[in-house]
Amino acid sequence: QVQLVESGGGWGQPGGSLRLSCAVSENIFQSNTMGWYRQVPGKARELVARITTGSLTPYIHSVQGRFIISRDAAKNAVYLQMNGLKTEDTGTYYCNTVPWIIRNSRPWWGQGTQVTVSS
């Protein structure tokens, strides 16, 4: 069974904070690098942050120093603490493995959670 359930999105002001959560099925979580991806209309989905099973955390340049990704093995959950929000952080955020899950030869994604940053 594959479960990726994102939550915690919403509206945030520039400079504010949001915290995203993702519940992951145990068989997926325990042995994979997990990541948060962002989808903006008209653009390709991009990997924003990732965390290995050993908790190494490479970030893309635009969120370095502002976003913090973490994982909780006891809860099979991945989090993204988003600080210092910018309007360009707006998008739909998805958690997934890195690289993303493929099922029946197709990428598999959860429903995502929308983040909107505006004043």
C-alpha positions in Angstrom: 0.0 0.0 0.0 1.2 3.5 -0.9 0.1 6.4 1.2 1.2 10.0 0.8 -1.1 12.5 2.6 0.0 16.1 2.7 -1.5 18.7 5.0 -0.8 22.1 6.6 -0.9 24.4 3.6 -2.9 27.6 3.4 -2.3 31.3 3.3 0.8 33.0 4.6 2.1 36.5 4.6 5.5 37.4 3.2 8.0 36.9 6.0 5.6 34.5 7.8 5.8 30.8 8.4 3.9 27.6 7.6 4.5 24.0 8.5 3.6 21.2 6.1 3.2 17.6 7.1 3.1 14.4 5.2 1.9 11.0 6.4 3.8 8.3 4.6 3.1 4.6 4.5 5.8 2.7 6.5 7.0 0.6 3.6 7.8 3.7 1.7 9.1 5.9 4.5 11.6 3.6 6.1 14.0 2.9 3.2 13.8 6.0 1.0 15.0 9.5 0.8 11.9 11.7 1.1 11.4 15.1 -0.5 9.1 18.0 -0.8 8.2 19.1 -4.4 6.6 22.3 -5.5 4.3 22.7 -8.5 3.5 26.1 -10.0 1.1 26.3 -12.9 2.9 26.4 -16.2 6.1 25.1 -14.7 7.7 21.7 -14.1 7.3 20.3 -10.6 10.6 20.9 -8.8 12.2 19.3 -5.8 12.5 21.9 -3.1 14.1 19.9 -0.3 14.9 16.3 0.5 16.0 14.3 3.5 17.9 11.0 3.4 17.3 8.1 5.7 20.3 9.4 7.5 18.8 12.9 7.8 21.1 14.6 5.3 19.2 17.6 3.9 20.2 19.2 0.6 18.0 22.2 -0.4 17.6 24.1 -3.6 19.2 27.6 -3.5 15.9 29.5 -3.4 14.9 28.0 0.0 18.3 27.5 1.6 18.3 29.1 5.0 14.5 29.5 5.1 13.0 26.0 4.9 13.7 23.1 7.1 12.8 19.5 6.2 12.6 16.8 8.9 11.4 13.3 9.3 10.0 11.4 12.2 10.6 7.7 12.0 8.2 6.9 14.9 5.3 8.6 13.0 6.4 7.8 9.4 6.0 11.5 8.7 7.9 14.2 6.8 7.7 17.9 7.6 8.6 21.1 5.9 9.0 24.1 8.1 8.7 27.2 5.8 10.0 30.4 7.3 10.6 33.8 5.8 7.9 33.1 3.2 8.1 34.8 -0.2 5.5 35.2 -2.8 7.5 33.0 -5.1 7.0 30.1 -2.6 3.4 30.0 -3.7 2.4 26.6 -5.2 1.1 23.2 -4.5 3.5 21.1 -2.4 3.8 17.4 -2.6 5.8 15.0 -0.6 7.2 11.9 -2.3 10.3 9.7 -2.4 13.4 10.9 -4.3 13.1 10.0 -7.1 9.3 9.9 -7.0 7.3 6.8 -6.8 6.4 5.0 -10.0 3.4 2.6 -10.1 2.2 0.9 -13.2 4.8 2.8 -15.2 3.4 6.2 -14.1 4.5 8.7 -11.4 2.4 8.4 -8.3 1.5 11.5 -6.2 -0.7 12.4 -3.3 -3.2 15.2 -3.5 -0.7 17.9 -2.4 -1.3 20.9 -0.3 -1.7 24.4 -1.6 0.5 27.2 -0.2 -0.4 30.8 -1.1 1.9 33.6 0.0 0.5 37.1 -0.4 0.0 40.3 1.5 
